[in-house]
Amino acid sequence: MQSKTNYLVIGFMLFALFFGAANLIYPAYIGVYSGKHLAFSILGFCLTGVSLPFFGVLAVSKSGASDVRTIASPVSKGYATLFAVLLYLSIGPFFAIPRTGATSFAIGISPILGDQLGSKLLYGLIFFGLSFLLAVKPSRLAENIGKYLTPALILVISIVIVFSFIHPVGDYGQTHNAGPGINNAFKDYPFMAGLIQGYGTMDALASLVFSIIVIDASKQFGAKNHKDITKMTFISGLIAISLLALIYIFIGRIGATSQNLFPFSQGFFRIQGNPINGGHILSHASHFYLGSLGQASLAMIIFLACLTTSTGLISSSAEFFHNLLPQFSRNFWAGLFTLVSASFYLGGLNFIIKWSAPVLYLLYPLTIILIILVLLPRSWAITSPVYKATTLFTFIPALYDALATLASMTGLFKIPSFISYFFTELVPLGKFSMGWISFALIGFLIGFILQRLKK
């Protein structure tokens, strides 16, 4: 019989692993554009931003896998390595690590000093320099910051939430599309827009990494067998995702009632003439509710939260690539990833969010079907043919969505009209970038038949 305290401890630990500054900026952004349609968009956001990470943790717990490559190995060893590399690069130096610096800059520095290159360079040097030092010379500093940081961050956010009910900026605003693409169609398709925005948290990808930590913690807290680990993971996961969902809902509400803080022109809410992001929304809302002291407190706490997240991601990414290519030292990888992250950080938060979209359109469907296949009943005896066929068929529309998004962003190439027509008009849910669902079902059926024939 496991102690209820153990469930809470691991649940809060898992929440802290998932909860970063990015988990605040997305619901705030969704809220400010959704306005009166917030309920639909935040529901979609919670499905991908809350449910998928939970199922990801359960999948790894059920599989008993020791790392990401083991989970994906039923497809093939080569695919498992490639999938793990892309996953670590996404939650590491390409998007998640630079986003920590860009988010803390947008909330803490940009409102005071502006978005000039000089201030951005100086802040980046300090932020990523500290991240690198903490990653290559582990100390109890990062651990102690993390131990007290999450409660402090939740406290400040809770105060802002309470004041948003007592003295709101305004009523729920009008609904606006935030740009082209289904992920920004908050007025036309609020549920689907929220669903795709949930990809941006990257928590479903991270769940395949974080779950290993949860399993190890479960063993330390007395889980003696696979059944105990699964039970502890399930209950702890419920605690973590419940907290995440509550914060998403209330932060979304702050965004939806804060439209009066920003001028609206040419289809966007703006600050200093540029489109806003979730960091701007939180910074200005906290200043409205708590004044300069509240804004400064939120900025400092988010700086520390981003610092510990950045440190952890640099360390874990360097460890993975060192194990993959041991001829290069762990410190070499940490230095390389810090430099890459700092380079992407200079583009700004909007730049990072924008360029992550094509990659997430590709990786998320592949991650979702992997999680589902692992969670299927053991009595189905799913083997390699099913994994291979389902993954292959899922990859086809996922690749189209990624390339189509990249084409619309850059204008460097164009998808042939007959291919676009097929994937957006003929494939079920294709116009919502969800055509991979029907492809995955077809692949699963083919793989299941091949598996039976092989037997």
C-alpha positions in Angstrom: 0.0 0.0 0.0 1.6 3.2 -1.2 1.4 6.3 1.0 -0.9 9.1 -0.3 2.0 11.5 0.4 4.2 9.6 -2.1 1.5 10.2 -4.8 1.5 13.9 -4.0 5.3 14.2 -4.0 5.7 12.5 -7.4 2.6 14.3 -8.8 4.1 17.7 -7.9 7.5 16.6 -9.3 5.9 15.6 -12.6 4.0 18.9 -12.6 7.2 20.8 -12.1 8.9 18.9 -14.9 6.1 19.8 -17.4 5.4 23.2 -16.1 7.6 25.9 -17.6 7.2 29.4 -18.8 6.0 28.1 -22.2 3.0 26.6 -20.4 2.0 30.1 -19.5 2.5 31.9 -22.7 0.4 29.6 -24.9 -2.9 29.7 -22.9 -2.5 33.5 -22.5 -2.1 33.9 -26.3 -5.0 31.6 -27.0 -7.2 33.6 -24.6 -6.5 37.0 -26.0 -7.5 36.0 -29.5 -10.3 33.6 -28.5 -12.2 36.0 -26.4 -15.8 34.8 -26.1 -14.8 31.5 -27.7 -12.3 30.7 -25.0 -14.1 27.6 -23.7 -13.8 25.8 -27.1 -10.2 26.7 -27.8 -8.9 25.9 -24.2 -10.7 22.6 -24.3 -8.8 21.7 -27.5 -5.6 23.0 -26.0 -6.1 20.8 -22.9 -6.6 17.7 -25.0 -3.2 17.9 -26.6 -1.4 19.9 -23.9 -2.7 17.9 -20.9 -4.1 14.5 -22.0 -1.3 13.6 -24.3 1.5 14.1 -21.8 -0.4 12.0 -19.3 -0.9 9.2 -21.8 2.8 9.5 -22.7 3.9 8.9 -19.2 1.5 6.0 -18.8 2.8 4.4 -22.1 6.4 4.5 -21.0 5.4 3.1 -17.6 3.5 0.3 -19.2 6.2 -0.6 -21.7 9.0 -0.7 -19.1 11.3 1.1 -21.5 14.5 2.7 -20.3 14.8 5.4 -22.9 13.1 6.9 -26.0 14.9 4.6 -28.5 13.6 1.5 -26.7 10.0 2.8 -27.0 10.3 3.3 -30.7 12.4 0.2 -31.4 9.5 -2.0 -32.6 9.4 0.1 -35.8 13.1 -0.4 -36.4 16.4 0.5 -34.7 17.2 3.1 -37.3 13.9 4.8 -37.0 14.1 4.7 -33.2 17.4 6.5 -33.3 16.3 9.1 -35.8 13.0 9.7 -33.9 14.9 10.1 -30.6 17.4 12.5 -32.2 14.6 14.7 -33.7 12.8 14.6 -30.4 15.8 15.7 -28.3 16.7 18.4 -30.8 13.1 19.8 -30.6 12.8 19.8 -26.9 16.5 20.9 -26.7 18.6 23.3 -28.7 16.3 24.0 -31.7 13.1 25.2 -29.9 12.6 24.5 -26.2 15.9 25.8 -24.8 16.0 29.1 -26.9 12.3 29.6 -26.0 13.3 29.7 -22.3 15.6 32.6 -22.9 13.1 34.4 -25.3 10.2 33.9 -22.8 12.1 35.3 -19.8 13.4 38.2 -21.9 9.9 39.0 -23.2 8.4 39.0 -19.7 11.2 40.6 -17.7 13.4 42.7 -19.9 11.5 43.7 -23.0 8.8 45.7 -21.1 11.6 47.8 -19.5 14.4 48.1 -22.0 12.5 47.4 -25.2 13.4 44.8 -27.8 16.7 46.3 -29.0 19.5 44.0 -30.2 21.9 45.3 -27.6 19.8 44.4 -24.6 18.8 41.1 -26.1 22.5 40.2 -26.6 23.5 41.2 -23.1 20.6 39.2 -21.6 21.3 36.2 -23.8 25.0 36.2 -22.7 24.0 36.2 -19.0 21.1 33.7 -19.4 22.8 31.1 -21.6 26.2 31.6 -19.9 24.6 30.7 -16.5 22.7 27.8 -18.1 25.9 26.3 -19.6 27.9 26.7 -16.3 25.1 25.0 -14.3 24.8 22.2 -16.9 28.5 21.3 -17.0 29.2 21.8 -13.3 26.1 20.4 -11.6 25.6 21.9 -8.2 22.8 22.0 -5.7 22.0 25.6 -6.8 19.7 24.5 -9.6 18.2 21.8 -7.4 17.4 24.2 -4.6 16.1 26.8 -7.1 13.8 24.1 -8.5 12.7 23.0 -5.1 11.3 26.4 -4.1 10.6 27.8 -7.5 7.5 26.0 -8.5 5.5 26.9 -5.3 6.7 30.5 -5.7 5.6 30.7 -9.3 2.2 29.1 -8.6 1.7 31.6 -5.7 2.4 34.6 -7.9 0.2 33.3 -10.8 -2.5 32.4 -8.3 -2.5 36.0 -7.0 -2.8 37.4 -10.5 -5.6 35.0 -11.2 -7.5 36.1 -8.0 -7.1 39.7 -8.9 -8.3 39.0 -12.5 -11.7 38.0 -10.9 -11.8 40.8 -8.4 -10.8 43.6 -10.8 -10.7 42.3 -14.4 -9.2 44.4 -17.2 -12.5 44.0 -19.1 -15.1 41.5 -20.2 -14.5 38.6 -22.6 -13.4 40.2 -25.8 -14.2 39.6 -29.4 -12.8 36.6 -31.2 -10.1 37.1 -33.9 -8.1 34.8 -36.1 -4.4 35.3 -35.2 -3.2 34.7 -38.8 -3.5 32.1 -41.5 -3.5 28.4 -40.8 -5.8 26.3 -38.7 -3.6 26.8 -35.6 -4.5 30.5 -35.6 -8.2 30.1 -36.6 -9.6 31.0 -33.2 -12.7 32.7 -34.7 -13.5 30.1 -37.4 -12.4 26.9 -35.7 -11.6 27.6 -32.0 -11.6 24.0 -30.9 -9.2 22.9 -33.6 -7.0 26.0 -33.3 -6.6 25.2 -29.5 -5.9 21.6 -30.3 -3.0 22.5 -32.6 -1.7 25.2 -30.3 -1.4 22.4 -27.7 1.4 21.0 -29.8 3.5 24.1 -28.9 3.9 23.0 -25.3 6.0 20.1 -26.6 4.9 18.2 -23.4 3.8 15.1 -25.3 7.3 14.9 -26.7 8.9 15.6 -23.3 6.7 13.0 -21.6 8.7 10.2 -23.2 11.8 11.6 -21.5 10.3 12.7 -18.2 8.5 9.5 -17.6 11.8 7.7 -17.0 12.4 10.1 -14.1 9.0 9.4 -12.7 9.5 5.6 -12.9 12.8 5.9 -11.0 11.2 8.1 -8.4 8.4 5.5 -8.0 10.9 2.8 -7.2 12.6 5.0 -4.7 9.2 5.6 -3.0 8.6 1.9 -2.5 7.1 0.6 -5.8 8.3 -3.0 -5.9 6.9 -4.3 -9.1 5.5 -3.3 -12.5 1.9 -3.1 -11.0 3.0 -0.7 -8.2 4.9 1.5 -10.7 1.9 1.7 -13.0 -0.5 2.6 -10.2 1.9 5.2 -8.8 2.5 6.7 -12.2 -1.3 6.8 -13.0 -2.3 8.6 -9.7 0.7 10.9 -9.8 0.0 11.7 -13.4 -3.6 12.6 -12.6 -2.4 15.0 -9.9 0.0 16.7 -12.3 -2.4 17.1 -15.3 -5.2 18.4 -13.0 -2.9 21.2 -11.9 -1.8 21.9 -15.4 -5.4 22.0 -16.7 -6.5 24.5 -13.9 -3.6 26.8 -14.7 -4.3 26.7 -18.4 -8.0 27.5 -18.0 -7.4 30.5 -15.6 -4.4 31.9 -17.6 -6.6 31.6 -20.8 -9.3 33.6 -19.0 -6.7 36.3 -18.1 -5.8 36.6 -21.8 -9.5 36.6 -22.9 -10.3 39.5 -20.6 -7.1 41.5 -21.3 -7.7 42.7 -24.8 -8.1 46.3 -23.6 -4.4 46.3 -22.7 -3.3 46.2 -26.4 -4.3 48.1 -29.5 -5.7 45.9 -32.4 -4.7 46.8 -35.9 -4.3 45.0 -39.2 -5.6 41.7 -37.7 -3.2 41.6 -34.7 -3.0 42.8 -31.1 0.2 44.8 -31.0 2.8 46.3 -28.7 5.2 48.9 -30.1 3.8 48.1 -33.5 4.6 44.4 -33.4 2.3 41.4 -32.8 2.1 40.4 -29.2 2.9 37.0 -27.7 1.9 35.3 -24.5 4.9 36.8 -22.6 3.6 40.3 -23.4 0.1 39.4 -22.2 1.3 38.0 -18.8 3.7 40.9 -18.2 1.2 43.6 -18.9 -1.6 41.8 -17.0 0.6 41.3 -13.9 1.5 45.0 -14.0 -2.2 45.9 -14.3 -3.2 43.8 -11.3 -0.1 44.0 -9.1 1.8 47.1 -10.3 5.5 47.3 -11.0 6.4 45.1 -7.9 4.1 42.3 -9.2 5.5 42.6 -12.7 9.0 42.4 -11.4 8.2 39.5 -9.1 6.7 37.5 -12.0 9.7 38.4 -14.2 12.3 37.2 -11.6 10.5 33.9 -10.9 10.0 33.2 -14.6 13.7 34.0 -15.1 14.6 31.4 -12.5 12.1 28.9 -13.9 13.5 29.3 -17.4 17.1 29.1 -16.1 16.5 25.7 -14.4 14.5 24.4 -17.4 17.3 25.5 -19.8 20.0 23.9 -17.6 18.1 20.6 -17.4 17.4 20.5 -21.1 21.1 21.3 -22.0 22.2 18.6 -19.6 19.8 15.9 -20.7 20.3 16.6 -24.4 24.1 16.6 -24.0 23.9 13.3 -22.1 21.8 11.7 -24.9 24.1 12.7 -27.7 27.2 11.8 -25.7 25.8 8.3 -25.3 24.9 8.2 -29.0 28.3 9.5 -30.1 30.7 8.9 -27.2 33.7 10.2 -29.1 32.5 13.7 -28.3 32.4 14.6 -24.6 29.3 15.6 -22.7 30.8 19.1 -22.2 31.3 19.4 -26.0 27.6 18.7 -26.7 26.6 21.1 -23.8 28.6 23.9 -25.3 27.4 23.2 -28.9 23.8 23.1 -27.8 24.2 26.3 -25.7 25.6 28.2 -28.8 22.8 26.8 -31.1 20.1 27.8 -28.5 21.6 31.3 -28.1 21.5 31.8 -31.9 17.9 30.8 -32.2 17.0 32.9 -29.1 18.2 36.1 -30.9 15.3 35.7 -33.4 12.8 36.3 -30.6 9.9 34.4 -29.1 7.6 34.9 -32.1 10.4 33.6 -34.4 10.9 30.5 -32.3 7.2 29.7 -32.1 6.7 30.3 -35.8 9.6 28.0 -36.9 8.7 25.2 -34.5 5.3 24.7 -36.2 6.5 22.6 -39.2 8.5 20.3 -37.0 5.7 19.8 -34.5 3.3 19.0 -37.4 5.7 16.2 -38.3 6.7 14.9 -34.8 3.4 15.1 -32.9 1.4 12.6 -35.0 4.3 10.1 -34.9 4.5 10.6 -31.1 0.7 10.2 -30.6 0.5 6.9 -32.6 3.5 5.6 -30.8 1.8 6.3 -27.4 -1.4 4.7 -28.6 0.3 1.6 -29.8 2.0 1.1 -26.5 -1.2 1.6 -24.6 -3.2 -0.9 -26.6 -4.3 -4.0 -24.6 -1.6 -6.7 -24.2 -4.1 -9.2 -25.4 -3.9 -7.7 -28.9 -0.2 -8.8 -29.0 0.8 -5.9 -31.2 4.2 -6.6 -32.8 6.6 -5.0 -35.3 4.4 -5.2 -38.5 1.7 -3.0 -36.9 4.2 -0.5 -35.6 5.9 -0.2 -39.0 2.7 0.1 -41.1 1.0 2.5 -38.7 4.1 4.7 -38.5 4.7 4.7 -42.3 1.1 5.7 -43.1 1.1 8.4 -40.4 4.3 9.8 -41.7 2.8 10.6 -45.1 0.2 13.2 -44.1 2.3 14.5 -41.3 5.1 15.2 -43.7 2.6 17.0 -46.0 1.4 19.2 -43.2 4.9 20.0 -42.2 6.0 20.9 -45.8 2.8 22.8 -46.5 3.3 24.9 -43.4 6.9 25.5 -44.3 5.9 26.5 -47.9 3.4 29.0 -46.6 5.9 30.5 -44.2 8.8 30.9 -46.5 7.3 31.1 -50.0 10.5 29.3 -51.2 8.5 26.5 -52.8 5.0 25.5 -53.6 3.1 22.2 -53.0 1.5 21.0 -56.3 -2.3 21.9 -56.2 -3.4 18.3 -56.8 -1.4 17.1 -53.8 -2.9 19.9 -51.6 -6.4 19.2 -52.9 -6.0 15.5 -52.0 -4.7 16.1 -48.4 -7.0 19.0 -47.5 -10.2 18.2 -49.4 -10.3 14.4 -49.9 -8.6 13.1 -46.8 -11.0 13.2 -43.8 -10.1 16.0 -41.3 -7.3 17.0 -43.7 -8.2 20.7 -43.7 -7.7 20.7 -40.0 -4.2 19.2 -40.3 -5.6 16.0 -38.8 -5.5 13.8 -41.9 -2.9 11.6 -40.3 -5.7 10.0 -38.2 -7.4 8.3 -41.1 -4.0 7.3 -42.6 -2.9 5.9 -39.2 -6.1 3.8 -39.0 -5.5 2.4 -42.5 -1.9 1.6 -41.6 -2.9 -0.1 -38.4 -5.4 -2.3 -40.2 -2.8 -3.3 -42.8 -0.2 -4.0 -40.2 -2.7 -6.0 -38.1 -3.5 -8.1 -41.2 0.1 -8.6 -42.0 0.8 -9.6 -38.4 -2.0 -12.3 -38.5 -0.8 -13.6 -41.9 2.8 -13.9 -40.6 1.6 -15.9 -37.6 
